[in-house]
Amino acid sequence: MTTADVERLARGLIVERGFPCTLLSVTVAATGWNIMVRAGTGALVRFAVSSQRPIAVRETIQETLETAL
């Protein structure tokens, strides 16, 4: 997976689930990617996902956003 792939997964999930946030960045990390979103409240939410299969990355993003937002 590339950074662009992770961005597409995150943006699609945000729209599909109606999460009140905006994707700010996806950057490469040693073990995967760092993702940063701005919540509807203005707070920043940062989390990391490891380089796994696309479905696992999607599940991690979804679970994190459900918990954080």
TIVOKOL-542611 format. One record per residue (C-alpha): residue in one letter; x, y, z. Coordinates in steps of 0.1 Angstrom, whole numbers. Each point is the difference from the previous one (the first is absolute). Layout:
residues N
resn, east, north, up
A, X, Y, Z
...
//
This chain:
residues 69
resn, east, north, up
M, 0, 0, 0
T, 11, 36, -7
T, -8, 32, 19
A, -25, 8, -27
D, -18, -33, 6
V, -2, 6, 38
E, -13, 36, -7
R, -27, -14, -23
L, -10, -26, 27
A, -2, 26, 27
R, -19, 26, -20
G, -24, -26, -13
L, -7, -13, 35
I, -5, 35, 14
V, -26, 7, -27
E, -16, -35, 1
R, -4, 0, 38
G, -7, 38, 3
F, 28, 5, 25
P, 1, 37, 12
C, 36, 6, -10
T, 23, 10, -28
L, 31, -19, -11
L, 30, 22, 3
S, 29, -23, -8
V, 13, -35, -6
T, 38, -3, 4
V, 23, -30, -3
A, 13, -14, 33
A, 25, -28, 8
T, -28, -26, 4
G, -28, 14, -22
W, -16, 34, 0
N, -8, 29, 24
I, -35, 15, -6
M, -12, 33, 13
V, -36, 13, -1
R, -17, 31, 13
A, -32, -9, 20
G, -31, 21, -4
T, 8, 15, 34
G, 33, 13, -14
A, 21, -25, 20
L, 28, -19, -18
V, -1, -38, 0
R, 33, -18, -9
F, 5, -37, -3
A, 21, -25, -17
V, -9, -30, -21
S, 24, -28, -9
S, 7, -11, -35
Q, -25, -28, -4
R, -25, -12, -25
P, -25, 28, -11
I, -29, -16, 19
A, 20, 0, 33
V, 11, 36, -6
R, -36, 10, -6
E, -12, -18, 32
T, 27, 18, 20
I, -10, 34, -13
Q, -37, -7, 6
E, 5, -12, 35
T, 23, 29, 9
L, -23, 26, -14
E, -31, -16, 17
T, 19, 1, 34
A, 15, 35, -4
L, -30, 17, -15
//
